[in-house]
């Protein structure tokens, strides 16, 4: 997949509760080369859960997608990977196995980053999934599980031996959650240890941090996660930076508020009954804008498009009073 990732340099991460079809649409509109769906439970798929299967629904015109599944049972993972491949057909670019999620509700079941504590089981999962599908199999993992115990290099070699065609590496330990900094050196050590493409992940939030991530890891491609929350412009800025072009200006206050309004409208139109998802997105969009604190409290009670519009209208009016509409501001 080396040549593939030379062309797909900026990826949207598979964030649970975030990377739905509307978020993916806005990310790709701004320049993301490839987007993942939200991570999907293999066990949930095995129960034919409609809620789980809905996570795999693609938006209108969405014809290329990466899917990440999580679980810890090789047979279940393989069977559901095959189901995903059959369901998505040509739209599926590759399938990724989550071995990096640090959330306790995931690791407590032996899924996600817990697999880093059992590399033999993790390798059996990769082998089983690889044997069940025709598409490439990728893995995503962290620097290690316990803080201070770096295992990513050995883990990466085992996954490559098991058949992983590419890997995404986040430079924090699982126990570290999202505290501190992502270690770019750990990602670089993995890149040098394996022959398959390595995608760097962690702390890419703007053009400068993306440049540093590529420079210090030697990776051609990066994955952006939290840096995109309330900030789809990050993809156009990062793309420009990595391609040596002039980096676009940061969005103004008005542009951020209007993007929040558009995001809400798209959610209402495309994802029936999902407008409440806009609550967290709206809070991310307005972070640091005058009146944001009061707006956040109101967003938590919004359940219709009209209610979101009302809060955003008030923010526009308040920002006008502060003469802040044309102020350019980065993601907070």
N, C-alpha and C positions, 0 to 999 in steps of 0.2 A: 504493500500500500504506500510505498515511499513516494512514488510519483503523484499519487492522489493527494497526499497531504502537502506536497509542494504547491498545489493549486488551491487547497482548502485550508487557508492559514488561520482563519478566525472563526471559532466555533462557539455556539451557544450551549451552555451546560444543561444537563437534564435535572433541573431543579423541581423537586416535589412541590406541588401547589402553585407553581409559578410558570413553568414552561409550557403553557397551554397554546392552543392554535393562534390566539390573538397575540400573545407575547412573542411567539415565533415569527408571526407575520411582521410585527414592528421591528424585530431584530434583523430579519432578512432585508426588509425595506431599507434599513440603515446600513446594510453592508455585511452582515454575518454571512459567511460562506456556506455554513451548514448548521442546522439546528437539530437538537435532540428533542424527543418528546419528554414529558415528565418520566421519572423512573417508574417502572411498572413491576408489580409483584408477580413472580412466576406462580406462586401459590394461589394468588387471587385469580389469575388467568385459568389455572387448573380447575377452579370452582366455577368457571364460566361466569364470573362476576361481571355484570353489565357496567358497574361503576368502574371496575378496573379496565375493561375493554374500551370504555369510552375514552380513556387516556390515550388510546392509539388512534383515535379519529383524526383525520387530516383535514386541514382547511381547504377551501376552494383554491385550486391552482397549486396546491402544495404537492409536489411530485418527487421530492427527495427528502429523506428523513433518516436519522439514526435513532435507534431505539436502545434503551438501557433497561435490562431486567435485573431484579435482585431476588435472592433466595439462597438456599444452602444444600438443596437436595439435587444431586447430579441428574437423576432421571427426570425429575419434575422440570428442572431448568432446560434440559434438552428437549423434552416434549413441547414445552411452551415456546421455546425458541423456534421450533419448527412451525408451531401454530402462527406465531408472529410473521414468520417468513411467508407463509401461505396467505395470510390475511392482507399483508401489505404489498406483496408482489414486487413489481419493479420499482416501487417507491422506496423500498428499503435499501439503504446504502450499505450499512453494516449493523451488526448487533453487538452491543457492549454489555459486559457483566459488571455490576456494581460490587466493588470490593473496597470501597472507600468511604461510604456514608458512616459518619461517626455517631449518629443519633441513637440514643439508648434503646428506643423502641424498635430499632432495626438490629443493632448489634446484640441486644438481649435475646434475640431469637436465633443468633448464629449467622445472621445475614450481614451484608455490607462489609464494613471494615473488620468485623469479627473473623472473616475468612483469612485475614493476614496472620491470624494466630494459628491457623491450620493450613499451611501452604500445600500440603498433600491433598487435602480435600479441595482446595481452590483449583489445583491443577486438574483434578479429576472432573471438576465442573467444566473447565475450559475444554478438555478433551471430549467430554460427552456432548457439549453444545456444538463443538466443531464438527463432530461426526454426524450430527443431526441436521445441519443446515448447509446450504451451498455458499451463503454469504460469508464474508470475513468476520471473525470474532475478535473483538477488542476487550480490554479490561481496563478498569479505572481503580486506582488504589492510592494510598498515602505513603508518606515517608516511613511509617511504621505504625504499630499499634500503641505500645506504651511509650510515654514521653521519655526521650533520651535513648531509646533503643531503636536504632535505624536498621531496618530489615529490607528496605525497598529494593536494593540492588540484587540480593539473593532471590527475593520474591519475583522480581522481574525476569530473571533468568529462568526460573521455574515455569513462569507463565509462558515465556517464549518457547521453551522446550515442549510445553503442553499443546502449543498450537496457536497462541495468541498472535494475531497479525499486526496489531498495534496496541499501544497502551497510553493512557492518560495518567499523569502523576501529579498529585497535589503535595506540596512541600511541607505540610504540617503532619504531626502525629495524630492518630485518631483520638487519643485521650486529650489532646490539646484543643479539640473541637475547632473553634475559629479564633482562638486567642493567639496573641503574638504574631509573628511574621511567618510566612511560608518560606521555607529554605530552598532557594534556587539552586544551591550547590548539590542538594540531594537529587534534584531532578536531572542535573547535569551528569551526576554519577550513573544514574540509570541509563541515560541516553548513550553514554560511552560503553555501557556493559552489554547492551543488546543490539541486534542488527535490525530490528523492526522499528518503524517510526514511533517516536515518543512525542506526545503533545503535552506542553507545559500548562499547569493550572495552579492558580493561587495568587491573589493580590494584584491581578490585572484590572485596574480600575480607570485607566486613562492612557493617553498616548505614551507618556513618559514611562509609566510602569510596564506597559506592554513591550516597549523597546528594551527595557532592562531585563525583562523575563526572557526574551529571545536572545539577547546578547549573552546573558550569564548562563543560560542552559544549553545554548547551541541548537535548540529545537526550532524547526521551521514553522510550527503551528502552535497556537495557544488556544486555551478554552477559557471563556469568560463566564463567570457565574454571578455572584452578588454585585459585581461592578456594573451589571446591566440593569439592576433593579431600579426602576424609575429613571433609567438613563439609557434608552436605546441608542442615543447618539454616540455612545462609547464605541460602537462598531465602526461607524464612519471615521471616527478619530483614530482608532487603532489601525484600521486598514490603511489610511493615508500614511500614518507613521511608519508602518512596516514596508510600505511600497515607496517610501522616500518622497511622498508628495506633501504639499502644504497641509497641515492639519486644520480641519474646519474649526470655525469659532465655536465656543461653548454656547449652549442655548441661552436665550434670554429668559427672564422670569415669565413673560407672556408666553413664550414658546413652550416652556415646561407646563404651564397651566393648561394651554390649549392641547398639548399632547395628552395630558391626563384626561381631558374632556373627550378627546377622540378615542382613547383607549377604552374609556367607559362605554362609549357608543358602540364600538366594535364588539365588546363583550356582550352588550345587550342584544345586538343583532345576531351574533354568530353562536353564542353559547347560551341558549335559553335557560333561565333559572340560575345563571352563574354570575349575575351582576354583583353579588356580595363579594366575589373574589376581588372586586375593584377596591375594596377597603384598604388592603395592604399596599396595592399598587399606588393608590392615590396618596397615601402617606409618604411613600418613597419619592413620588414626583415633587411634592411640595416641601420636602425637607429643607430647612434653611431659608425659606421664603417668608416675608413678613406675613404674620397671621397664621403660620403653619401650626403652631401649638393648639390654637382654638379650633382650627380646621380638622386636626387629627381627631379631636374628641367628637366632632360632628360626623366625620367619616364612619366612625364605628357604629353609628346608628342608621347609616344610609342603606336602603335596600331597593331603591329604584333609580333609574337613570336621571329622572327629574331631581331627585334629592342630591345626587352627586353634582349635577349642573348648578344647583342652587348654591352649594358650598363653594364651587369653583368661581361662580359669578361674584360672590362676596370677596373672594381672594383677589380677583382682578380689580375690583373697586378699591380694596384696601391697598393693593400694590400701587394703584394709580395715585392714591393720596400720598404714598411714600415716594412717588416718582421713581419707582424701581422697575417698571416694566421693561425697560431697555437694558437693565443691568445684566451682564452675562455672568453666570455662576455655574460652577462645576457641581458634580454630584456630591452630596454631603453624606 
